[in-house]
Amino acid sequence: MITAIRLTIVSVLICTISGCYSFKGVSIPEETTSFYVQDFEISNRALKAPRQLGTVFTDQFKRKVLRESRLNFTETAPDIEFAGEISRFAIRSVAPQPDETTSFSRLDIAIKVDYTDHLNEENNWSKSFSDFRNFDQNVNFLDVQDQLVKEIFEQISEDIFNETFSNW
């Protein structure tokens, strides 16, 4: 009898807590139910970026929030909103060798994000997130660009997601 009561209490607590918490460490208040991601633009400082890069990031981040939270996407009166720009897209040579050549190149991408919480303005923030991937200098960048961008965007999306939903 006592075991059944304890089991019931634990079950009720788990159901209550799961309304605002997931086991990934994501915490979203119950009143927050919707989000919107404005199209990310390419800034003047990232002119070498492919034109579609903003759309690629916007779509990837939107899918992440849909997949890893209970929030619904809406364009009309969202509870929270993401906007921003790709502020850096640079390919650099890295690790000079003694004979003055480089052993690899680096794709470096930075994204400035403005986060607006329409339910609680104290949660608003504006931050930059960046990541990079190295690739062999002898490889044609266009052959590896899509994979590198995908990996970088996955990490930046994770960082933005954690910054937003792990600090409630």
C-alpha positions as CSV (number, residue, x, y, z in Angstrom):
1,M,0.0,0.0,0.0
2,I,2.7,2.5,1.0
3,T,4.7,1.5,-2.2
4,A,1.7,2.3,-4.3
5,I,1.3,5.7,-2.7
6,R,5.0,6.5,-3.2
7,L,4.7,5.4,-6.8
8,T,1.7,7.6,-7.3
9,I,3.4,10.6,-5.8
10,V,6.6,10.1,-7.9
11,S,4.4,9.7,-11.0
12,V,2.6,13.0,-10.3
13,L,5.8,14.8,-9.6
14,I,7.4,13.6,-12.9
15,C,4.3,14.6,-14.9
16,T,4.3,18.0,-13.2
17,I,8.0,18.7,-13.7
18,S,7.9,17.4,-17.3
19,G,5.7,20.4,-18.3
20,C,8.6,22.7,-18.1
21,Y,11.7,20.5,-18.2
22,S,13.2,18.0,-20.5
23,F,16.0,15.6,-19.7
24,K,18.3,17.4,-22.1
25,G,18.5,20.3,-19.7
26,V,16.0,22.4,-21.6
27,S,13.7,24.5,-19.5
28,I,10.9,26.4,-21.1
29,P,8.1,28.1,-19.1
30,E,4.7,26.7,-19.7
31,E,3.3,30.0,-20.9
32,T,5.9,30.0,-23.7
33,T,4.4,28.0,-26.6
34,S,5.5,29.6,-29.9
35,F,8.6,30.9,-31.6
36,Y,9.6,32.6,-34.8
37,V,12.9,32.8,-36.7
38,Q,13.3,35.7,-39.0
39,D,15.5,35.1,-42.1
40,F,19.1,35.6,-41.2
41,E,20.8,38.0,-43.6
42,I,24.4,38.2,-44.8
43,S,26.1,41.3,-43.3
44,N,28.5,43.6,-45.2
45,R,31.4,42.0,-43.2
46,A,30.6,38.5,-44.7
47,L,30.3,39.4,-48.4
48,K,32.1,36.2,-49.5
49,A,29.4,34.1,-48.0
50,P,27.1,32.3,-50.5
51,R,23.8,34.2,-51.0
52,Q,21.7,31.3,-49.7
53,L,23.7,30.8,-46.5
54,G,21.2,32.9,-44.4
55,T,18.3,30.8,-45.5
56,V,20.2,27.6,-44.9
57,F,21.0,28.6,-41.3
58,T,17.4,29.9,-40.7
59,D,15.9,26.6,-41.8
60,Q,18.4,24.5,-39.9
61,F,17.9,26.4,-36.6
62,K,14.1,26.4,-37.0
63,R,14.2,22.6,-37.5
64,K,16.3,22.2,-34.3
65,V,13.9,24.2,-32.2
66,L,10.9,22.2,-33.6
67,R,12.7,18.9,-33.1
68,E,14.1,19.5,-29.6
69,S,11.4,21.6,-27.9
70,R,7.7,21.6,-27.5
71,L,7.4,25.0,-29.1
72,N,5.3,25.6,-32.2
73,F,6.5,27.8,-35.1
74,T,4.3,30.8,-35.9
75,E,4.8,34.0,-37.9
76,T,1.9,35.7,-36.0
77,A,2.5,37.0,-32.4
78,P,5.2,34.5,-31.3
79,D,6.1,34.3,-27.7
80,I,9.8,34.3,-28.5
81,E,11.7,35.4,-31.6
82,F,15.1,35.0,-33.1
83,A,16.7,37.4,-35.7
84,G,20.2,38.2,-36.8
85,E,22.8,38.1,-39.4
86,I,25.8,36.1,-40.6
87,S,28.5,38.5,-39.6
88,R,31.6,36.5,-40.6
89,F,32.4,34.0,-43.4
90,A,36.1,33.7,-43.8
91,I,38.5,31.2,-45.1
92,R,42.0,31.5,-43.7
93,S,45.3,29.6,-43.9
94,V,46.4,28.1,-40.6
95,A,49.5,26.5,-39.1
96,P,52.4,27.7,-41.2
97,Q,55.1,25.1,-41.7
98,P,58.8,25.9,-41.6
99,D,59.0,26.4,-45.3
100,E,56.2,29.1,-45.1
101,T,53.3,27.0,-46.5
102,T,50.2,26.1,-44.7
103,S,49.1,22.7,-43.7
104,F,45.4,23.4,-43.6
105,S,42.8,26.0,-44.1
106,R,40.0,27.1,-41.8
107,L,36.4,28.1,-42.5
108,D,35.2,30.5,-39.8
109,I,31.6,31.6,-39.5
110,A,30.0,33.9,-36.9
111,I,26.4,34.7,-36.5
112,K,24.9,37.6,-34.5
113,V,21.6,36.7,-32.9
114,D,19.0,39.0,-31.4
115,Y,16.7,37.1,-29.1
116,T,13.4,38.6,-28.0
117,D,11.1,37.2,-25.3
118,H,7.8,38.9,-25.8
119,L,6.5,37.5,-22.5
120,N,9.4,38.6,-20.4
121,E,11.7,41.4,-21.7
122,E,14.3,40.7,-19.0
123,N,15.3,37.6,-21.0
124,N,16.1,39.5,-24.2
125,W,19.7,39.3,-25.4
126,S,22.0,40.0,-28.4
127,K,25.1,37.9,-28.8
128,S,27.5,36.5,-31.4
129,F,28.2,32.8,-31.8
130,S,31.0,31.4,-33.9
131,D,32.6,28.1,-34.9
132,F,35.1,26.9,-37.4
133,R,36.2,23.8,-39.2
134,N,39.6,23.0,-40.7
135,F,40.2,21.3,-44.0
136,D,43.2,20.3,-46.0
137,Q,44.7,23.1,-48.0
138,N,45.0,20.8,-51.1
139,V,41.2,20.2,-51.2
140,N,39.0,22.4,-53.3
141,F,36.9,24.4,-50.9
142,L,33.8,24.1,-53.1
143,D,34.1,20.3,-52.7
144,V,33.8,20.5,-48.9
145,Q,31.9,23.7,-48.4
146,D,28.5,22.2,-47.8
147,Q,29.6,19.7,-45.3
148,L,31.8,22.2,-43.4
149,V,28.9,24.7,-43.3
150,K,26.5,22.0,-42.1
151,E,28.8,21.0,-39.2
152,I,29.5,24.6,-38.2
153,F,25.8,25.5,-38.3
154,E,24.9,22.4,-36.2
155,Q,27.3,23.6,-33.5
156,I,26.2,27.3,-33.6
157,S,22.5,26.2,-33.5
158,E,23.3,24.0,-30.5
159,D,25.0,27.0,-28.8
160,I,22.1,29.3,-29.5
161,F,19.6,26.7,-28.4
162,N,21.5,26.2,-25.1
163,E,21.9,29.9,-24.5
164,T,18.2,30.4,-24.9
165,F,16.7,27.4,-23.2
166,S,19.2,26.4,-20.6
167,N,19.2,29.8,-18.8
168,W,15.5,30.1,-17.8
